[in-house]
Amino acid sequence: MDILITGGAGFVGSNLAIYLQKMADNITVVDDLSKGVYKNLEGFEGDVVVADISKENMDWEHYLDFEPDYIFHQASNTDTTYPDDKEMLRSNIESFRNILEFAINSQAKVIYASSAGVYGKGTIPMSENSQRDPKNAYAFSKYIMENMARKYTENYDLECVGLRYFNVYGPRESFKGKAASMIYQLALQMKELKRPRIFEFGEQFRDQIYIKDVVEANIEAMEAPSGVYNVATGKPTSFNKIVEVLNKVLGTNLEPDYIKNPYTQFYQDQTLADVSLAASKMGFVAKYDIESGIEDYMRWLGFV
Ligand SMILES: NC(=O)c1ccc[n+]([C@@H]2O[C@H](COP(=O)([O-])OP(=O)(O)OC[C@H]3O[C@@H](n4cnc5c(N)ncnc54)[C@H](O)[C@@H]3O)[C@@H](O)[C@H]2O)c1
């Protein structure tokens, strides 16, 4: 089996690369290292191509000496507060167009990362046929990618599976700094015995999914029919609950320090996925709940 992973030095991509190398004959990661770091790929035995895949006329043959069976497309500008909308859209959309064109030529199945951001502030539970209402350029780029995937699937006999990740947390995200998961940020603060800072009054909730489950969803997607699927637990976790679980796992007893939320315009106060389609069509059910996910993660970080 021959595999190409885009964005493979990033958070999700590197976890996928390390996992999938066991199953692959050939495996190549491509990343422009605009955000990702080589350190995420320690222990990776495959090839690494450093290139910007949003550029026109990407010469895949120059970089690869195989035609992939699967392309896991994780590369993206993932900064939801990025100030240049035009560049955000250009980069994310044109990268995907290049991947889809390459997949037609190589007959690869494409498994690509979309986002719960496409639901905007939509009603919960969010199911795949709920109305999409992207609230920023990042989410809009994912919305357009889903449209493109549908069109390419219909017109070119391409197999294409989109995964709408909800909030992902886990190993190999620390390089993201302020853009790393809330669970990571709070763990850092609490490890230093600082009160965890969360938006007033911590009742907001998100569907938090552990990275090992996200990797598993990508594996299940290899056999899944074309379409778009939620990748989530189907369970809500309030911000206060995260603090409670971290206190338990870290052995601390720190009260939240509530701060005002400056991002009210596009902030998703609540996300919760309907996970029934992913279960029935992909056979994907998250194994980690918030307690076991945080515990596994804190151990990996060496915090417990
Ligand atoms: N982490 C989450 O909670 C989450 C939630 C929903 C969706 N997603 C999606 O999942 C995917 C992976 O997310 P992540 O958290 O690993 O992000 P990340 O920022 O850690 O990784 C993205 C990687 O893509 C690379 N990249 C960006 N533009 C590129 C380009 N033009 N050419 C080549 N490489 C490029 C970056 O250097 C980075 O290593 C993304 O598509 C993201 O939108 C992530």
The ligand as an SDF file (V2000), in Angstrom:
LIG
                    3D

 44 48  0  0  0  0  0  0  0  0999 V2000
   -6.8310   20.1900   15.1980 N   0  0  0  0  0  0  0  0  0  0  0  0
   -8.1410   20.3490   15.1810 C   0  0  0  0  0  0  0  0  0  0  0  0
   -8.7830   20.4810   16.2390 O   0  0  0  0  0  0  0  0  0  0  0  0
   -8.8850   20.3560   13.8760 C   0  0  0  0  0  0  0  0  0  0  0  0
  -10.2910   20.5090   13.9160 C   0  0  0  0  0  0  0  0  0  0  0  0
  -10.9890   20.5160   12.7170 C   0  0  0  0  0  0  0  0  0  0  0  0
  -10.3170   20.3570   11.5110 C   0  0  0  0  0  0  0  0  0  0  0  0
   -8.9650   20.2290   11.4930 N   0  0  0  0  0  0  0  0  0  0  0  0
   -8.3000   20.0670   10.1940 C   0  0  0  0  0  0  0  0  0  0  0  0
   -7.4540   18.9440   10.2710 O   0  0  0  0  0  0  0  0  0  0  0  0
   -6.2890   19.1480    9.4660 C   0  0  0  0  0  0  0  0  0  0  0  0
   -5.0620   18.9650   10.3150 C   0  0  0  0  0  0  0  0  0  0  0  0
   -5.1180   19.9170   11.3770 O   0  0  0  0  0  0  0  0  0  0  0  0
   -3.9230   20.1110   12.3800 P   0  0  0  0  0  0  0  0  0  0  0  0
   -4.4930   20.4670   13.6890 O   0  0  0  0  0  0  0  0  0  0  0  0
   -3.0080   18.9580   12.2460 O   0  0  0  0  0  0  0  0  0  0  0  0
   -3.2430   21.4170   11.7590 O   0  0  0  0  0  0  0  0  0  0  0  0
   -1.7000   21.8250   11.7440 P   0  0  0  0  0  0  0  0  0  0  0  0
   -1.6750   23.2930   11.5270 O   0  0  0  0  0  0  0  0  0  0  0  0
   -1.0210   21.2400   12.9160 O   0  0  0  0  0  0  0  0  0  0  0  0
   -1.1380   21.0720   10.4550 O   0  0  0  0  0  0  0  0  0  0  0  0
   -1.3360   21.5270    9.1540 C   0  0  0  0  0  0  0  0  0  0  0  0
   -0.0140   21.3060    8.4300 C   0  0  0  0  0  0  0  0  0  0  0  0
   -0.1790   21.7200    7.0590 O   0  0  0  0  0  0  0  0  0  0  0  0
    1.0200   22.3640    6.6630 C   0  0  0  0  0  0  0  0  0  0  0  0
    0.6320   23.2220    5.5330 N   0  0  0  0  0  0  0  0  0  0  0  0
   -0.1590   24.3140    5.5710 C   0  0  0  0  0  0  0  0  0  0  0  0
   -0.3050   24.8190    4.3340 N   0  0  0  0  0  0  0  0  0  0  0  0
    0.4330   24.0310    3.5010 C   0  0  0  0  0  0  0  0  0  0  0  0
    0.6910   24.0510    2.0910 C   0  0  0  0  0  0  0  0  0  0  0  0
    0.1560   24.9900    1.2930 N   0  0  0  0  0  0  0  0  0  0  0  0
    1.5000   23.1040    1.5580 N   0  0  0  0  0  0  0  0  0  0  0  0
    2.0590   22.1440    2.3570 C   0  0  0  0  0  0  0  0  0  0  0  0
    1.8400   22.0750    3.6930 N   0  0  0  0  0  0  0  0  0  0  0  0
    1.0300   23.0110    4.2590 C   0  0  0  0  0  0  0  0  0  0  0  0
    1.5010   23.1210    7.8890 C   0  0  0  0  0  0  0  0  0  0  0  0
    2.8890   23.3980    7.8650 O   0  0  0  0  0  0  0  0  0  0  0  0
    1.1360   22.1390    8.9980 C   0  0  0  0  0  0  0  0  0  0  0  0
    2.2130   21.2620    9.2890 O   0  0  0  0  0  0  0  0  0  0  0  0
   -6.4130   20.5440    8.8800 C   0  0  0  0  0  0  0  0  0  0  0  0
   -6.9340   20.4500    7.5800 O   0  0  0  0  0  0  0  0  0  0  0  0
   -7.3960   21.2240    9.8090 C   0  0  0  0  0  0  0  0  0  0  0  0
   -8.1110   22.2420    9.1440 O   0  0  0  0  0  0  0  0  0  0  0  0
   -8.2320   20.2200   12.6620 C   0  0  0  0  0  0  0  0  0  0  0  0
  1  2  1  0
  2  3  2  0
  2  4  1  0
  4  5  1  0
  4 44  2  0
  5  6  2  0
  6  7  1  0
  7  8  2  0
  8  9  1  0
  8 44  1  0
  9 10  1  0
  9 42  1  0
 10 11  1  0
 11 12  1  0
 11 40  1  0
 12 13  1  0
 13 14  1  0
 14 15  2  0
 14 16  1  0
 14 17  1  0
 17 18  1  0
 18 19  2  0
 18 20  1  0
 18 21  1  0
 21 22  1  0
 22 23  1  0
 23 24  1  0
 23 38  1  0
 24 25  1  0
 25 26  1  0
 25 36  1  0
 26 27  1  0
 26 35  1  0
 27 28  2  0
 28 29  1  0
 29 30  1  0
 29 35  2  0
 30 31  1  0
 30 32  2  0
 32 33  1  0
 33 34  2  0
 34 35  1  0
 36 37  1  0
 36 38  1  0
 38 39  1  0
 40 41  1  0
 40 42  1  0
 42 43  1  0
M  CHG  2   8   1  16  -1
M  END
$$$$
